[in-house]
Amino acid sequence: MSNDPFVDYSQLLAHLLTEQGELNDGVVSFLYHLFPGELFVRAMSLLDSRDMFIYMFERPHTSCRHSESTVTEPDQTTEMITVHSKRGQAPKKRPNESSEDLNSKVMISHSQTTTAQAREAEEELYRDKKDNSITPKTTNLLCDQSNAAISAQQEPATSRKRDPIKALYDIPQTVVSRLVVKQDTPQSLPICVDLDRWFCSCDEYNAQFLENILQNADPDAQEHIPLYSRAIQELNPTTTPLRSDRFARLPTLNNKFQRYFRHELAMCPHLLAFAILLQTSPRTLAYFTQINASVYLITVQNLDEWLNLHLNVVH
């Protein structure tokens, strides 16, 4: 554990599993007494209920490719050198011949050469069809071109494919996620959880927030405490050492200070369960999403599907 004088919840919860991938009975017993009431038991039951969903939106990566430029108007010097070098001839300008006449001859010569090459390839292909045989040279050329085109299209997506579990633990966060809990009855709306703001849409959390934060203002106090200070603890590294605890930590625009929500004032089993998944260690998330397979991790790469997900949650 950390030597800092505080309870490192994320490190404690990260030891929820043993090295063999099983629940650590000693840590489970300690966590049961650490959290009030039956909160930890309810959170663990929720992790096994198959009602928790993590939707992750990862925009598909695309890369810009430089296509070969096509010359629509021949350059005088370059075109003359290219065409006549292929034919083994050098353009000669007569004394009374203008530059435009010379360019016209070069263009005609280039056109005749291209036409002759195309006719030769067409005759070779016709002979192959007539003999009912396939030329290995032609077949290999077509296969190489086809495979190169397919590889060029598939390589960027494959090389950039990331592990969703590691992506959810990236610092700073590079993906957008939505945490949803399905209710027991089909008529009930799903519960939405936001760890970055330490918010849950359930009635239990809102009741605690109203009672312990909004209404818990001492009228006899000499100095009025703002709502921000009642809900959030802000740590300045100049006076307080930075903590390694990720539990109930709120994101900041810079690393000059840390912000923690006072979770002892408002916390429900939904927040605790998702904090166990996303604020401890990737191994814990992998256990519940892959080994135990009781939490669903769904990756969405289409923006329309991502927007429809939000509409379905609202309605």
Sequence and secondary structure as in RCSB ss.txt:
>XXXX:A:sequence
MSNDPFVDYSQLLAHLLTEQGELNDGVVSFLYHLFPGELFVRAMSLLDSRDMFIYMFERPHTSCRHSESTVTEPD
QTTEMITVHSKRGQAPKKRPNESSEDLNSKVMISHSQTTTAQAREAEEELYRDKKDNSITPKTTNLLCDQSNAAI
SAQQEPATSRKRDPIKALYDIPQTVVSRLVVKQDTPQSLPICVDLDRWFCSCDEYNAQFLENILQNADPDAQEHI
PLYSRAIQELNPTTTPLRSDRFARLPTLNNKFQRYFRHELAMCPHLLAFAILLQTSPRTLAYFTQINASVYLITV
QNLDEWLNLHLNVVH
>XXXX:A:secstr
   SSS  HHHHHHTTB TTSSB HHHHHHHHHHSSTTHHHHHHHHHTTT EEEEEE              SS  
HHHHHHHHHHHHT      TT  HHHHHHHHHHHHHHHHHHHHHHHHHHHHHHHHTT   HHHHHHHHHHHHHHH
HHHHHHHHHT   HHHHHT SS  SEEEEEE  SSTTS  EEEETTTTEE SHHHHHHHIIIIIS   TT SS  
 HHHHHEEEE TTTS      TTEE  SSSS EEEE TTTS  HHHHHHHHHHSS HHHHHIIIIIS  EEEEEE
  HHHHHHHHHHHH 
